[in-house]
Amino acid sequence: MTEAADSETCAERPEGGAVVEEVGCVLHPGGFALTRRAIELCSLFPGNRVLDVGCGAGASVAYLRRVFGLAAVGVDRSRAALARGRGQGLNVPIGQGSGECLPIASSSVDVVLAECSCSIMARRGEALAEFHRVLAPGGRLVVSDLYARNPVASCDFPRSASGCLSGLMTREELALELERHGFSLTAWEDHSRALKEFMIRAILEHGSFSSFWELQGGHRQEAAQVQRELKRARPGYFLLVARKTAMQRDTRRPPQ
């Protein structure tokens, strides 16, 4: 997604509702209320180390440090997003980096947080391997993102819808991918209502789905097609927690 005009900073918004943050328009249905729920599921304490991957301007990092006293840091691939966070005076430790190649030492964080960032990573498997590397033994991965409530293999999203829509997976597919990369799913919650509320708010703010879609970098003439495919895919929104386990070795014999 591309830049969205938004004069209200995330740090100033209430916990509930949707959050649209910064250059790059980070999609975060549920707002800080969902971030708080993630912290509750992990039973974190002040001083625990949290890495926010795809942190944008750093609003969640600021929230975690201010409200919970966590040693939170963030990385994002967008220089513009990071610059906006500094310009807003958030004064939090955020830096440039991608989920597929984290500038973080191995086994150095207690929690990796990925809010609406995994689904837009072109090399998600590499990112999961990196999350596993930087987490301390027994550390947890927290993901909130879109998922497919219906299989979407037959859906025909336009090219401009690549990213979070093209990366939709079912709950079962997500669990298997996590397991392949050394994670054990410990909690799963459906928060699709937050996604619905986000979309209603976005359409009301921008006048129509077409205007909202164009603002996200899509083409206005494709909006009707996107809406049709969304009805077929029935995307939902989830929050999951997965614990780092030992990587499974492939015990299959090589072909003779």
Backbone bond lengths (Angstrom), bond angles and torsions (degrees), N, CA, C in turn:
res aa  C-N    CA-C-N  psi(-1)  N-CA   C-N-CA  omega(-1)  CA-C   N-CA-C  phi
1 M - - - 1.453 - - 1.524 109.85 -
2 T 1.303 116.03 154.80 1.448 120.14 -174.36 1.511 110.55 -112.42
3 E 1.323 116.04 -174.46 1.456 121.69 -169.44 1.515 112.81 -61.44
4 A 1.314 114.68 139.43 1.459 121.06 176.37 1.512 109.16 -122.44
5 A 1.341 116.34 139.59 1.452 120.34 177.02 1.513 108.58 -76.43
6 D 1.322 116.38 125.41 1.459 119.67 -177.31 1.515 107.87 -159.22
7 S 1.317 116.97 108.25 1.459 120.30 -175.17 1.509 112.70 -83.00
8 E 1.320 118.41 -15.43 1.462 122.10 -177.91 1.517 109.92 -92.97
9 T 1.308 118.36 125.15 1.454 120.79 -178.92 1.512 110.24 -81.70
10 C 1.340 114.89 152.19 1.464 119.64 -179.45 1.514 111.53 -62.69
11 A 1.309 117.11 -34.96 1.454 120.45 -176.27 1.526 111.40 -62.87
12 E 1.346 116.33 -20.55 1.455 119.48 -177.27 1.522 112.35 -95.72
13 R 1.343 118.38 -3.66 1.447 120.97 -174.26 1.518 112.10 -88.76
14 P 1.315 117.39 155.43 1.465 120.10 176.31 1.510 110.33 -69.12
15 E 1.341 115.81 166.74 1.456 120.29 -176.60 1.524 112.46 -65.48
16 G 1.304 118.20 -39.08 1.450 119.92 -175.05 1.521 112.58 -77.88
17 G 1.332 115.97 170.81 1.444 120.79 174.27 1.509 113.64 83.44
18 A 1.321 115.30 -172.95 1.457 120.83 -176.71 1.512 110.33 -89.46
19 V 1.303 115.26 156.10 1.451 121.45 177.44 1.513 108.19 -124.96
20 V 1.310 117.24 124.83 1.454 121.93 171.31 1.510 106.36 -117.76
21 E 1.318 116.37 113.88 1.450 120.44 -170.80 1.505 111.24 -118.06
22 E 1.301 118.01 133.72 1.452 127.43 156.79 1.500 117.26 61.26
23 V 1.355 112.45 -179.04 1.448 122.09 172.36 1.517 107.14 -61.72
24 G 1.312 117.09 128.49 1.446 120.02 -176.10 1.512 111.12 102.16
25 C 1.320 118.34 -9.69 1.470 123.92 174.64 1.523 112.17 44.47
26 V 1.308 116.69 71.71 1.454 120.68 178.85 1.519 110.04 -67.78
27 L 1.300 115.90 122.32 1.454 122.08 -179.91 1.516 108.86 -85.62
28 H 1.331 115.57 117.47 1.459 119.37 -177.50 1.518 109.90 -138.84
29 P 1.331 117.67 71.02 1.468 119.20 175.50 1.520 110.79 -56.31
30 G 1.313 115.42 143.44 1.460 119.67 179.94 1.510 113.72 93.23
31 G 1.337 116.64 -19.55 1.452 120.28 178.02 1.515 114.11 57.22
32 F 1.317 116.02 -152.59 1.460 121.13 -177.33 1.526 112.58 -69.56
33 A 1.327 117.58 -18.83 1.459 119.52 176.53 1.526 110.15 -61.54
34 L 1.335 116.84 -37.71 1.455 120.05 178.95 1.527 110.90 -74.26
35 T 1.330 116.42 -34.25 1.459 119.60 174.45 1.524 110.38 -62.20
36 R 1.326 116.13 -42.53 1.469 120.53 177.12 1.527 110.90 -60.97
37 R 1.311 116.54 -41.94 1.460 120.05 179.38 1.528 111.06 -61.35
38 A 1.310 116.86 -38.09 1.466 120.96 177.80 1.518 111.18 -61.74
39 I 1.324 116.08 -41.74 1.461 120.68 179.56 1.532 109.91 -65.12
40 E 1.327 116.49 -39.14 1.473 120.27 178.07 1.526 110.87 -62.64
41 L 1.323 117.29 -42.47 1.459 120.86 -178.86 1.529 111.87 -63.99
42 C 1.334 115.81 -30.00 1.468 120.18 -179.05 1.524 112.80 -90.47
43 S 1.334 117.92 -8.75 1.472 121.94 -179.10 1.527 111.06 51.70
44 L 1.323 116.01 51.67 1.461 120.41 -177.74 1.527 111.43 -80.72
45 F 1.319 114.53 156.97 1.458 122.59 179.02 1.521 109.75 -124.24
46 P 1.337 117.62 156.98 1.462 120.14 177.04 1.530 110.92 -51.62
47 G 1.307 114.89 136.30 1.459 120.42 -179.97 1.511 114.29 95.78
48 N 1.348 117.69 -16.53 1.466 119.54 175.64 1.534 109.45 -60.60
49 R 1.318 115.39 145.45 1.469 121.52 -174.16 1.522 110.13 -94.41
50 V 1.345 115.30 123.35 1.463 121.34 -177.74 1.523 109.08 -125.10
51 L 1.326 115.81 133.45 1.459 122.03 175.00 1.523 108.43 -112.17
52 D 1.342 116.66 118.94 1.458 122.57 177.75 1.524 108.10 -95.80
53 V 1.337 116.64 109.04 1.463 121.63 -178.66 1.527 109.00 -92.61
54 G 1.331 115.74 123.73 1.455 120.57 -172.44 1.516 110.03 80.99
55 C 1.327 115.33 46.10 1.472 121.77 -170.80 1.518 113.68 -75.11
56 G 1.344 118.35 -11.21 1.452 119.50 -176.81 1.518 111.52 61.33
57 A 1.314 116.64 -132.27 1.462 121.24 179.65 1.521 112.68 -76.78
58 G 1.317 117.66 -8.36 1.460 120.39 175.83 1.513 115.11 99.79
59 A 1.336 117.57 17.74 1.460 120.01 -177.34 1.523 112.32 -62.12
60 S 1.335 117.27 -44.06 1.471 119.38 -179.53 1.520 111.13 -67.98
61 V 1.339 116.61 -35.95 1.466 120.61 177.55 1.530 109.22 -60.92
62 A 1.337 116.37 -46.52 1.467 120.23 178.85 1.517 110.93 -61.41
63 Y 1.331 116.54 -41.55 1.466 121.31 -179.55 1.524 111.01 -63.74
64 L 1.316 117.73 -45.76 1.459 121.30 -178.98 1.524 111.88 -64.07
65 R 1.305 116.67 -38.04 1.472 120.12 -179.74 1.530 110.85 -72.40
66 R 1.343 115.51 -43.55 1.465 119.58 -174.76 1.519 112.85 -73.13
67 V 1.321 116.78 -44.72 1.466 120.77 -172.89 1.523 112.70 -85.32
68 F 1.335 117.41 -38.29 1.459 120.98 -173.35 1.522 114.10 -110.88
69 G 1.318 117.80 -6.92 1.456 119.99 -179.79 1.517 113.28 67.94
70 L 1.335 116.98 25.97 1.457 120.95 -179.70 1.521 110.93 -82.12
71 A 1.308 115.36 150.60 1.465 120.91 176.22 1.522 107.73 -84.80
72 A 1.318 115.68 72.14 1.466 122.04 -174.56 1.514 111.09 -93.21
73 V 1.329 115.67 139.04 1.461 123.62 173.92 1.529 107.06 -133.84
74 G 1.324 116.53 163.73 1.455 119.14 -178.22 1.507 112.96 -139.51
75 V 1.323 115.59 153.56 1.459 122.09 172.93 1.520 108.53 -131.98
76 D 1.329 115.30 146.05 1.452 121.83 176.33 1.521 107.95 -150.85
77 R 1.337 116.14 146.08 1.458 119.09 -178.27 1.525 112.71 -77.74
78 S 1.338 117.54 -14.80 1.459 121.57 -174.99 1.535 112.08 -91.03
79 R 1.312 116.12 114.96 1.469 119.91 175.86 1.521 111.02 -64.38
80 A 1.336 116.32 -36.92 1.462 119.99 -179.57 1.519 111.15 -63.11
81 A 1.336 116.33 -40.03 1.463 119.97 179.31 1.521 110.64 -64.15
82 L 1.317 116.33 -45.67 1.463 120.50 -179.79 1.520 111.00 -63.46
83 A 1.345 116.42 -39.83 1.461 120.18 179.66 1.517 110.92 -64.59
84 R 1.332 116.72 -36.33 1.457 118.67 179.16 1.520 110.95 -66.43
85 G 1.327 116.36 -39.50 1.453 119.18 177.74 1.520 111.83 -60.83
86 R 1.328 115.77 -42.93 1.467 119.03 178.06 1.518 110.76 -66.46
87 G 1.341 115.78 -37.02 1.459 119.34 178.74 1.507 112.95 -66.78
88 Q 1.330 116.83 -27.64 1.459 120.69 177.76 1.520 112.21 -79.78
89 G 1.330 115.60 -5.75 1.460 119.53 178.22 1.499 114.53 75.05
90 L 1.345 117.67 26.09 1.464 119.72 179.77 1.523 111.82 -66.74
91 N 1.329 116.27 -29.81 1.468 121.28 174.62 1.525 112.07 53.26
92 V 1.334 115.25 55.17 1.462 121.76 178.69 1.526 109.07 -124.83
93 P 1.338 117.81 156.07 1.458 121.24 -178.53 1.523 112.23 -77.21
94 I 1.317 116.69 94.44 1.453 122.72 176.98 1.522 108.48 -128.51
95 G 1.337 116.18 147.87 1.455 120.22 -178.50 1.512 110.89 -151.47
96 Q 1.323 114.84 172.20 1.450 119.41 -176.04 1.526 111.08 -81.99
97 G 1.320 115.01 138.57 1.454 121.08 178.21 1.506 109.68 175.08
98 S 1.312 116.54 159.36 1.464 121.15 179.00 1.516 109.90 -114.07
99 G 1.321 115.45 156.57 1.456 119.83 179.41 1.507 112.89 -62.42
100 E 1.341 116.93 -27.51 1.457 121.07 -178.74 1.525 113.02 -80.08
101 C 1.322 117.08 -12.93 1.474 120.73 -179.74 1.526 107.93 -151.46
102 L 1.315 116.15 80.62 1.461 121.00 -173.77 1.530 111.80 -79.13
103 P 1.328 117.73 133.38 1.465 121.44 177.57 1.529 111.05 -82.91
104 I 1.322 116.07 51.29 1.462 123.19 -173.16 1.524 108.89 -131.04
105 A 1.328 116.84 140.81 1.463 121.04 -179.75 1.523 110.95 -67.40
106 S 1.304 116.30 151.84 1.460 122.16 178.64 1.526 111.10 -64.25
107 S 1.320 116.24 144.06 1.474 123.93 175.58 1.524 112.46 54.65
108 S 1.338 116.84 37.87 1.463 119.63 -172.62 1.523 114.86 -111.46
109 V 1.352 118.80 -4.37 1.461 119.57 -179.03 1.529 109.93 -129.43
110 D 1.324 115.41 154.70 1.458 121.39 -179.87 1.527 112.32 -88.74
111 V 1.334 116.05 -32.19 1.462 121.22 -178.18 1.518 109.76 -140.38
112 V 1.321 116.39 135.17 1.458 122.58 167.45 1.520 107.14 -104.70
113 L 1.325 116.43 124.97 1.456 123.06 -179.22 1.524 109.06 -109.84
114 A 1.328 116.70 127.06 1.466 121.38 178.80 1.522 108.24 -131.15
115 E 1.327 115.73 97.44 1.460 121.45 -178.99 1.527 108.94 -98.02
116 C 1.313 116.01 107.54 1.472 121.64 179.47 1.518 112.77 55.10
117 S 1.316 116.74 39.30 1.461 119.58 178.09 1.525 112.65 -121.81
118 C 1.322 118.35 -30.33 1.469 120.27 -177.83 1.527 111.89 -61.21
119 S 1.325 117.67 -41.65 1.458 120.45 -173.72 1.518 113.30 -68.82
120 I 1.331 118.23 -17.50 1.458 119.78 179.79 1.526 112.02 -101.06
121 M 1.335 117.10 5.21 1.460 120.24 177.28 1.518 109.49 -84.85
122 A 1.325 116.07 122.18 1.460 120.42 -177.33 1.523 111.39 -65.34
123 R 1.334 117.36 -31.31 1.465 121.77 -178.46 1.528 108.36 -117.91
124 R 1.322 115.24 70.15 1.461 121.33 -173.42 1.526 111.77 -63.01
125 G 1.340 116.70 -37.15 1.462 119.40 178.97 1.519 111.84 -60.44
126 E 1.329 117.15 -41.80 1.466 120.61 177.87 1.520 110.58 -64.63
127 A 1.320 116.57 -37.73 1.462 119.88 178.79 1.527 111.09 -65.07
128 L 1.319 117.41 -42.97 1.460 120.13 178.63 1.524 111.17 -62.79
129 A 1.328 116.71 -37.34 1.460 120.12 176.83 1.529 110.85 -64.25
130 E 1.329 116.65 -37.15 1.459 120.84 177.25 1.528 111.29 -69.00
131 F 1.330 116.41 -40.63 1.466 119.35 177.31 1.532 109.65 -59.28
132 H 1.312 116.11 -42.91 1.465 121.30 179.21 1.522 110.13 -62.26
133 R 1.319 117.22 -40.81 1.472 121.31 -177.68 1.524 111.96 -63.91
134 V 1.335 117.36 -44.84 1.467 119.35 -172.64 1.524 112.58 -81.13
135 L 1.327 117.58 -17.53 1.460 119.85 179.76 1.530 111.50 -75.48
136 A 1.319 115.25 141.04 1.457 120.65 173.41 1.529 108.89 -69.37
137 P 1.327 117.94 159.82 1.474 119.74 177.25 1.525 111.34 -52.92
138 G 1.329 116.74 129.18 1.453 121.15 -177.42 1.509 114.35 79.58
139 G 1.341 117.36 1.90 1.456 120.99 178.76 1.507 111.99 -65.30
140 R 1.328 116.19 165.84 1.463 119.69 -174.01 1.522 112.87 -122.62
141 L 1.301 113.77 144.91 1.461 122.92 174.18 1.517 108.21 -104.23
142 V 1.330 116.63 127.42 1.460 122.45 177.85 1.525 108.21 -115.76
143 V 1.312 116.21 124.24 1.462 121.19 -178.99 1.518 109.37 -128.77
144 S 1.328 116.64 131.15 1.464 121.54 166.93 1.518 106.74 -122.82
145 D 1.332 116.37 129.32 1.459 118.59 -171.21 1.522 110.38 -169.55
146 L 1.325 114.75 177.57 1.453 121.85 174.91 1.522 110.67 -78.27
147 Y 1.334 115.71 150.31 1.456 119.34 172.14 1.523 108.93 -146.86
148 A 1.322 115.61 165.95 1.465 120.79 -176.92 1.511 110.12 -93.01
149 R 1.324 116.98 114.86 1.460 119.96 173.96 1.527 110.34 -79.98
150 N 1.328 117.07 -23.20 1.451 123.40 169.95 1.521 108.37 -120.24
151 P 1.337 119.59 145.56 1.464 119.94 175.33 1.521 109.84 -55.95
152 V 1.344 116.59 138.89 1.468 120.18 -173.76 1.521 112.55 -115.77
153 A 1.329 117.44 13.72 1.458 118.98 -176.48 1.517 111.84 -59.31
154 S 1.340 117.09 -31.27 1.454 119.66 -177.02 1.520 113.08 -89.85
155 C 1.320 117.52 -1.85 1.452 119.99 -178.78 1.524 110.71 -76.78
156 D 1.312 114.85 147.00 1.462 121.02 -174.60 1.518 109.46 -120.27
157 F 1.335 116.90 76.50 1.455 120.80 176.88 1.524 109.55 -75.66
158 P 1.334 119.02 143.20 1.455 120.71 176.66 1.515 111.51 -66.01
159 R 1.313 115.95 163.01 1.464 120.78 -176.00 1.519 111.96 -58.66
160 S 1.321 117.56 -36.02 1.467 119.86 -179.17 1.515 112.52 -68.54
161 A 1.347 117.42 -9.38 1.464 121.02 178.09 1.518 111.63 -92.70
162 S 1.323 117.34 11.17 1.459 119.70 178.86 1.519 109.49 -62.94
163 G 1.308 116.11 159.82 1.457 119.43 -177.18 1.507 110.22 108.97
164 C 1.338 116.36 -123.74 1.461 118.97 -173.31 1.517 112.49 -62.53
165 L 1.344 119.09 -33.61 1.458 120.24 -179.63 1.517 111.61 -75.51
166 S 1.331 117.09 -43.55 1.459 119.31 -179.86 1.522 111.37 -69.59
167 G 1.337 116.93 -19.99 1.457 120.52 -179.11 1.511 114.79 -93.44
168 L 1.338 117.49 11.30 1.461 120.39 -177.82 1.523 111.22 -62.91
169 M 1.330 115.92 134.70 1.456 122.42 175.82 1.523 108.77 -130.94
170 T 1.329 116.79 157.55 1.454 120.65 175.13 1.529 109.27 -78.78
171 R 1.324 115.73 167.59 1.469 120.15 177.28 1.530 110.50 -58.63
172 E 1.310 116.87 -42.14 1.466 120.97 -179.03 1.531 111.34 -64.28
173 E 1.322 116.36 -42.07 1.464 120.21 178.68 1.523 111.47 -64.58
174 L 1.328 116.53 -40.22 1.460 120.34 178.34 1.525 111.16 -63.23
175 A 1.328 116.85 -43.88 1.464 120.43 -179.69 1.521 111.30 -61.76
176 L 1.332 116.62 -41.74 1.464 120.34 179.16 1.519 111.90 -65.82
177 E 1.333 116.41 -40.16 1.464 119.32 179.44 1.524 111.03 -65.94
178 L 1.320 116.79 -40.22 1.458 120.02 176.68 1.529 110.79 -61.33
179 E 1.322 116.45 -44.00 1.460 120.66 -179.52 1.527 111.10 -62.04
180 R 1.322 116.49 -40.66 1.468 120.11 179.87 1.517 111.92 -62.70
181 H 1.322 117.16 -26.22 1.462 120.79 -177.16 1.524 112.64 -105.48
182 G 1.326 116.77 20.27 1.452 120.09 170.88 1.515 115.89 86.44
183 F 1.339 117.07 32.08 1.458 120.84 179.05 1.527 110.21 -126.85
184 S 1.325 115.00 145.44 1.460 121.81 175.86 1.522 108.58 -115.10
185 L 1.319 116.28 120.21 1.459 121.28 -178.19 1.528 110.14 -68.11
186 T 1.333 116.55 124.04 1.460 120.84 -178.85 1.525 113.33 -113.55
187 A 1.329 117.78 -19.12 1.470 120.07 179.44 1.523 108.98 -153.78
188 W 1.317 115.07 140.59 1.469 122.48 176.59 1.514 108.07 -142.65
189 E 1.334 116.45 127.61 1.450 121.39 176.92 1.523 109.69 -132.29
190 D 1.308 115.73 136.81 1.461 120.36 175.81 1.527 109.21 -89.78
191 H 1.325 115.82 127.17 1.464 121.60 178.41 1.522 109.74 -127.33
192 S 1.325 115.65 41.00 1.457 120.53 -177.54 1.529 112.34 -63.04
193 R 1.319 116.60 -26.25 1.465 118.88 177.92 1.529 110.68 -61.90
194 A 1.330 116.50 -36.02 1.464 120.08 178.38 1.523 110.78 -64.72
195 L 1.337 116.73 -36.18 1.465 120.29 177.12 1.521 110.60 -65.83
196 K 1.334 116.60 -43.24 1.464 120.64 178.70 1.522 110.61 -61.31
197 E 1.334 116.95 -43.03 1.460 120.62 179.63 1.521 110.69 -65.04
198 F 1.329 116.27 -37.60 1.453 120.29 178.07 1.525 110.70 -61.07
199 M 1.336 115.93 -46.69 1.452 119.95 -177.18 1.528 111.05 -66.71
200 I 1.322 117.50 -39.16 1.464 120.05 178.01 1.521 109.85 -62.15
201 R 1.323 115.87 -44.66 1.465 119.49 -179.70 1.521 110.75 -64.27
202 A 1.332 117.20 -42.03 1.462 121.11 -178.96 1.524 111.20 -62.43
203 I 1.335 116.38 -43.14 1.461 119.93 -179.10 1.524 110.61 -67.53
204 L 1.342 117.18 -40.08 1.461 120.18 177.76 1.522 111.14 -63.75
205 E 1.328 116.82 -39.41 1.459 120.47 -178.79 1.520 111.79 -68.26
206 H 1.333 116.93 -35.53 1.465 120.41 -172.42 1.518 113.60 -105.75
207 G 1.327 117.31 -1.90 1.451 120.30 173.16 1.510 115.52 93.68
208 S 1.322 117.50 -31.21 1.461 121.05 179.69 1.517 108.81 -165.01
209 F 1.342 115.43 162.00 1.458 119.03 175.68 1.523 110.44 -63.55
210 S 1.327 117.40 -35.93 1.471 120.78 -179.94 1.521 111.06 -60.01
211 S 1.328 116.65 -43.91 1.470 120.17 179.49 1.513 110.83 -66.15
212 F 1.329 116.59 -42.21 1.461 120.45 178.11 1.517 110.61 -62.41
213 W 1.324 116.97 -44.55 1.466 120.82 -178.64 1.525 110.80 -63.17
214 E 1.319 117.55 -40.72 1.463 121.57 179.14 1.521 110.51 -64.38
215 L 1.312 116.42 -37.44 1.459 120.79 179.10 1.520 111.47 -64.71
216 Q 1.334 117.02 -29.06 1.460 121.34 179.41 1.527 112.68 -82.93
217 G 1.310 117.76 4.76 1.461 120.70 177.86 1.513 113.42 100.92
218 G 1.339 118.00 0.47 1.457 120.83 178.18 1.515 111.24 -84.44
219 H 1.304 115.52 175.67 1.458 121.57 178.11 1.517 109.17 -99.91
220 R 1.331 115.39 132.94 1.456 120.43 -175.13 1.528 111.83 -55.55
221 Q 1.329 117.29 -38.02 1.461 120.43 -177.11 1.531 112.36 -68.56
222 E 1.342 117.66 -13.63 1.455 121.25 179.86 1.527 112.65 -92.38
223 A 1.316 117.15 -8.04 1.463 120.67 -171.81 1.525 112.35 -58.75
224 A 1.331 117.15 -42.36 1.459 119.47 -178.79 1.523 111.01 -63.21
225 Q 1.331 116.73 -40.02 1.466 120.65 177.79 1.522 110.87 -63.83
226 V 1.328 116.39 -42.31 1.468 120.47 179.39 1.526 110.09 -61.84
227 Q 1.317 117.19 -43.52 1.462 120.25 179.48 1.527 111.43 -61.47
228 R 1.330 116.96 -41.03 1.474 119.80 178.86 1.530 111.02 -62.69
229 E 1.348 115.69 -43.77 1.459 119.31 -177.75 1.533 111.52 -70.04
230 L 1.326 116.60 -32.64 1.462 119.69 176.67 1.523 111.20 -64.46
231 K 1.330 116.91 -38.59 1.466 120.18 177.40 1.517 110.69 -63.04
232 R 1.329 117.10 -36.33 1.460 120.87 179.29 1.530 111.04 -72.79
233 A 1.333 116.80 -42.37 1.467 120.87 -176.18 1.525 112.28 -75.25
234 R 1.335 116.67 -29.54 1.467 121.84 -176.20 1.530 110.93 48.27
235 P 1.344 117.93 60.31 1.458 118.77 -179.83 1.522 111.63 -64.10
236 G 1.308 115.36 143.04 1.453 122.08 175.92 1.514 109.76 -117.32
237 Y 1.315 115.07 -176.67 1.461 120.62 -178.97 1.523 108.13 -134.07
238 F 1.325 116.45 133.26 1.461 120.13 -174.75 1.523 111.49 -128.96
239 L 1.314 113.83 162.13 1.458 123.43 168.59 1.517 106.66 -128.05
240 L 1.331 117.13 125.64 1.460 119.89 178.80 1.518 110.75 -131.52
241 V 1.319 114.08 155.59 1.454 122.62 172.14 1.520 107.42 -127.00
242 A 1.323 116.64 132.21 1.463 121.81 178.13 1.528 108.83 -132.82
243 R 1.337 115.61 138.83 1.459 121.16 -178.48 1.525 110.80 -96.42
244 K 1.318 115.83 140.05 1.460 121.22 176.93 1.521 109.79 -68.31
245 T 1.330 115.75 128.25 1.457 122.12 175.93 1.520 108.02 -125.02
246 A 1.324 116.44 179.20 1.455 119.96 177.44 1.522 109.48 -67.63
247 M 1.312 116.83 140.74 1.457 121.26 177.60 1.516 109.34 -65.25
248 Q 1.318 115.58 135.01 1.454 119.65 178.84 1.518 110.44 -79.30
249 R 1.317 115.70 135.51 1.448 119.68 176.17 1.523 110.05 -88.27
250 D 1.333 114.80 145.03 1.448 120.40 178.25 1.523 108.19 -81.62
251 T 1.336 116.50 108.46 1.464 121.09 -175.22 1.528 112.33 -93.61
252 R 1.314 117.07 5.03 1.450 119.33 179.67 1.524 110.44 -68.71
253 R 1.318 116.85 142.11 1.452 120.48 177.92 1.520 110.51 -74.20
254 P 1.330 116.45 140.04 1.473 118.22 176.88 1.511 109.92 -67.13
255 P 1.333 116.57 153.41 1.469 119.03 -179.57 1.524 111.00 -62.15
256 Q 1.335 116.28 141.63 1.474 121.53 -179.28 1.530 109.13 -81.25
